[in-house]
Structures are given as structure tokens and as C-alpha cells.
Amino acid sequence: MKSILVIGLGRFGRHLAQKFLEEGNEVLGVERNETRADEALAVLPNIQIGDATNEAFIRSLGVRHFDVCAVAIGDNFQSALEITVLLKDLGATLVLARANRDVHKKLLLRNGADHVVYAEREMAERLAIKYGAKNIFDYIELTPEYGIYEIAVPTAWRGKSILEESVRSRHNISILATKRDGVISPLPHPDHVFSPDETLMVMSSHENIKKVTK
């Protein structure tokens, strides 16, 4: 479980907060507009109303204690940029930010953002899984239920072969490739022995992946 701060609870922010919660994380939302905050209560019970461009307010949140801080503001780039700078200045570990234009993305990255996206729902879901789920390093959605994931080798699999672990029949997971030191080896042989210093590119349902990575 991770601690997540989501600033801006418009459509993108609400989707992002909801997916983080579904992944079992603790989420605090921040919104300056009371109407938006009220609308977001349906999916996010923990919300503070305040101006995130105000240094004193941001400082009061203790941003350095959050694993991820997401700036989900899309309608006011100046505010998003100011908030991104404040978060980094106050010790935020990982800052995700939203951009609508290439030049905005460049400016956000130059001023403290660790990752910038062009947003909406599909990207919100991918980020929530990638940064909020334990032992999942990347994710591509195929359908609402199935996707391709890059995962750490589960502890129980280490030292066993694909055949020994009966990955497909026991876990309903198909191994597409292994990855070690940035090198991808597709379609590993059933005799391949799992190593803790590699990651796996797999295809399955999200529920199956959650079971083996928890």
C-alpha cells in the first residue's frame, strides 16, 4: 500500500484517485473548488479543500511523506506548474503531472515533474497500476479486464522453472518474455528458471496479476 496525494479533482483527477484506491492505496485529494470537491466525495472520502498554489497550505500536507504526488490540473497550466515546483521544493518523492501540450510537458519536466502525461481515463488507469500497485512496473490495457504487465518475479517462483510452477494452468498467466538488464528475451522455454534479478512480461487478467504480486 502506498500513500498518494492527488491535487485537482476534475474528471482526470477523480479517475486517477479512484484507480489508486482500487489498488489498495491511501489517497488524499486536494481541490480548491467546493463543488468539484463535493462531486468527488462519491469516489474519494478523504478530501481537503484548499489552494495548492499556496506554499503554507502545501507545506501543511507534509508532501514529503507521500509516495506519489499527482498534479491532475488540466485547465490552468500556470497553477499546475507552480504546484509542481512547490512539491519538489518541499521534498516530494515522485511528482506526476498532467499536460495538454508538448511545450507544457517540457516545462513541467524541467521544473520538477518526474513523469508527465497527456491524460484522461486510460492513462489515469495505467499510471495508477504502474505507480500504485506493488511489484508492477508497467501496464498496457488490452480490454477492461485483461492487459500486458511487467512484473517482478514472485518470491514463490524464484528458483523454479516455468514448467515446475505451471504458470499458465495454475495462475492463468501467459509469460511473453523475460527482461534482465534492459534486455528482453521473448517466449522463454518451459525449462527457464525464474531469477530474482529479472522481470517478466506477462498477459493475464488484472485479478490474476494482483494475486501473484501482492
C-alpha positions as CSV (number, residue, x, y, z in Angstrom):
1,M,0.0,0.0,0.0
2,K,1.2,3.5,-0.9
3,S,0.3,6.9,0.2
4,I,-0.9,9.1,-2.7
5,L,-1.7,12.8,-2.9
6,V,-4.0,13.9,-5.9
7,I,-4.2,17.6,-6.5
8,G,-7.1,18.6,-8.7
9,L,-10.3,16.6,-8.7
10,G,-11.7,17.2,-12.1
11,R,-12.6,14.3,-14.3
12,F,-9.0,13.1,-14.7
13,G,-8.2,13.6,-11.0
14,R,-11.3,11.7,-9.9
15,H,-10.5,8.7,-12.2
16,L,-6.9,8.7,-11.0
17,A,-7.9,8.8,-7.3
18,Q,-10.5,6.1,-7.8
19,K,-8.0,3.7,-9.5
20,F,-5.4,4.4,-6.8
21,L,-8.0,3.4,-4.2
22,E,-8.9,0.3,-6.1
23,E,-5.3,-0.7,-6.0
24,G,-5.5,-0.6,-2.2
25,N,-3.7,2.7,-1.6
26,E,-4.4,5.5,0.8
27,V,-5.4,8.6,-1.2
28,L,-5.8,12.2,-0.1
29,G,-7.4,14.6,-2.6
30,V,-7.0,18.3,-2.8
31,E,-9.4,20.6,-4.6
32,R,-9.9,24.4,-4.3
33,N,-13.4,24.3,-5.8
34,E,-16.0,23.2,-3.3
35,T,-18.4,22.0,-5.9
36,R,-15.8,19.7,-7.5
37,A,-14.8,18.5,-4.1
38,D,-18.4,17.6,-3.3
39,E,-18.8,15.7,-6.6
40,A,-15.6,13.8,-5.9
41,L,-16.8,12.6,-2.5
42,A,-18.6,9.8,-4.2
43,V,-15.3,8.1,-5.1
44,L,-12.9,9.7,-2.6
45,P,-13.9,10.2,1.0
46,N,-10.6,11.9,2.1
47,I,-10.5,15.4,0.6
48,Q,-9.1,18.7,1.7
49,I,-10.3,22.0,0.2
50,G,-7.5,24.5,-0.3
51,D,-5.4,26.4,-2.8
52,A,-2.4,24.2,-3.8
53,T,-0.5,27.1,-5.1
54,N,-0.3,28.5,-1.5
55,E,3.0,27.3,0.0
56,A,1.7,27.3,3.5
57,F,-1.2,25.1,2.6
58,I,1.0,22.6,0.6
59,R,3.6,22.6,3.4
60,S,0.8,21.7,5.9
61,L,0.1,18.5,3.9
62,G,3.6,17.1,4.6
63,V,4.1,16.2,0.9
64,R,7.5,14.5,1.6
65,H,5.6,11.7,3.3
66,F,3.6,10.7,0.3
67,D,5.0,8.1,-2.1
68,V,3.3,9.8,-5.1
69,C,2.1,13.3,-5.6
70,A,-0.1,13.8,-8.7
71,V,-0.9,17.2,-10.2
72,A,-4.1,16.5,-12.0
73,I,-4.9,20.0,-13.1
74,G,-5.6,20.4,-16.8
75,D,-7.4,23.7,-17.2
76,N,-4.8,26.0,-15.6
77,F,-1.2,25.3,-16.7
78,Q,0.3,28.2,-14.6
79,S,-1.2,26.7,-11.5
80,A,0.0,23.2,-12.4
81,L,3.5,24.5,-13.0
82,E,3.6,26.4,-9.7
83,I,2.3,23.4,-7.7
84,T,4.8,21.1,-9.4
85,V,7.7,23.4,-8.3
86,L,6.3,23.7,-4.8
87,L,6.0,20.0,-4.4
88,K,9.6,19.4,-5.4
89,D,10.9,22.3,-3.3
90,L,9.1,20.8,-0.3
91,G,10.6,17.3,-0.8
92,A,8.0,15.4,-2.8
93,T,9.5,12.0,-3.8
94,L,7.7,11.4,-7.0
95,V,5.6,14.0,-8.9
96,L,3.2,13.1,-11.7
97,A,1.8,16.0,-13.7
98,R,-0.7,16.4,-16.5
99,A,-0.1,18.4,-19.7
100,N,-2.3,19.4,-22.7
101,R,0.6,20.5,-25.0
102,D,4.1,19.5,-25.8
103,V,5.6,22.7,-24.6
104,H,3.7,22.3,-21.2
105,K,5.2,18.8,-20.9
106,K,8.7,20.2,-21.5
107,L,8.3,22.9,-18.9
108,L,6.9,20.6,-16.3
109,L,9.7,18.2,-16.7
110,R,12.3,21.0,-16.4
111,N,10.6,22.2,-13.2
112,G,10.4,19.1,-11.1
113,A,7.9,16.7,-12.6
114,D,9.1,13.1,-12.7
115,H,6.5,11.9,-15.2
116,V,4.1,13.9,-17.4
117,V,1.1,12.6,-19.2
118,Y,-1.5,13.8,-21.7
119,A,-4.2,12.3,-19.6
120,E,-7.8,11.2,-19.5
121,R,-9.1,7.9,-18.2
122,E,-7.0,5.3,-20.0
123,M,-3.8,7.0,-18.9
124,A,-5.1,7.5,-15.4
125,E,-5.7,3.8,-15.1
126,R,-2.3,2.9,-16.4
127,L,-0.5,5.3,-14.1
128,A,-2.4,4.1,-11.1
129,I,-1.5,0.5,-11.8
130,K,2.1,1.3,-12.7
131,Y,2.9,3.6,-9.7
132,G,0.3,2.4,-7.2
133,A,0.4,-1.4,-7.5
134,K,3.1,-3.4,-5.7
135,N,5.7,-5.2,-8.0
136,I,4.1,-4.0,-11.2
137,F,6.4,-1.8,-13.3
138,D,4.4,-1.2,-16.4
139,Y,1.0,-2.0,-17.9
140,I,-0.8,-1.9,-21.3
141,E,-4.6,-2.3,-21.3
142,L,-5.9,-4.8,-23.8
143,T,-9.5,-4.9,-22.5
144,P,-11.1,-3.5,-19.3
145,E,-10.3,-6.9,-17.7
146,Y,-7.0,-8.0,-19.4
147,G,-3.6,-6.4,-20.0
148,I,0.1,-6.9,-20.5
149,Y,2.1,-6.3,-17.4
150,E,5.8,-6.1,-16.5
151,I,6.1,-7.6,-13.0
152,A,8.7,-8.6,-10.6
153,V,9.3,-12.4,-10.2
154,P,7.0,-13.5,-7.4
155,T,9.0,-14.8,-4.4
156,A,7.4,-18.2,-4.5
157,W,8.5,-18.7,-8.2
158,R,12.2,-17.9,-7.7
159,G,14.5,-20.9,-8.4
160,K,11.7,-22.8,-10.1
161,S,11.1,-23.3,-13.8
162,I,8.1,-22.2,-15.8
163,L,7.1,-25.8,-16.1
164,E,7.5,-26.6,-12.4
165,E,5.4,-23.6,-11.4
166,S,2.8,-24.5,-14.0
167,V,2.3,-20.8,-14.5
168,R,-0.4,-20.9,-17.2
169,S,-2.5,-23.8,-15.7
170,R,-2.2,-22.8,-12.1
171,H,-2.3,-19.0,-12.3
172,N,-3.9,-18.4,-15.7
173,I,-0.9,-16.2,-16.7
174,S,0.9,-16.3,-20.0
175,I,4.6,-15.4,-20.0
176,L,5.5,-13.4,-23.1
177,A,9.1,-12.6,-22.3
178,T,11.7,-12.1,-19.6
179,K,13.7,-8.9,-19.1
180,R,17.2,-8.6,-17.5
181,D,19.5,-5.6,-17.5
182,G,17.2,-4.0,-20.1
183,V,17.4,-6.9,-22.5
184,I,14.1,-8.6,-23.4
185,S,14.1,-12.3,-24.2
186,P,10.8,-13.3,-25.8
187,L,8.9,-16.6,-25.4
188,P,11.1,-18.2,-22.7
189,H,11.4,-22.0,-22.8
190,P,9.4,-24.0,-20.3
191,D,12.7,-25.0,-18.6
192,H,13.5,-21.4,-17.9
193,V,14.3,-20.9,-14.2
194,F,13.0,-17.8,-12.6
195,S,15.6,-15.4,-11.2
196,P,15.1,-12.5,-8.7
197,D,17.1,-10.1,-10.9
198,E,14.7,-10.3,-13.9
199,T,11.2,-9.1,-14.6
200,L,8.5,-10.8,-16.5
201,M,6.3,-9.6,-19.4
202,V,3.0,-11.4,-18.9
203,M,-0.5,-11.3,-20.2
204,S,-3.5,-12.0,-17.9
205,S,-6.5,-10.5,-16.1
206,H,-5.8,-7.8,-13.6
207,E,-7.3,-10.0,-10.8
208,N,-4.8,-12.8,-11.6
209,I,-1.9,-10.4,-11.6
210,K,-2.9,-8.9,-8.3
211,K,-3.0,-12.4,-6.7
212,V,0.6,-13.2,-7.7
213,T,2.1,-9.8,-7.0
214,K,0.5,-9.0,-3.6
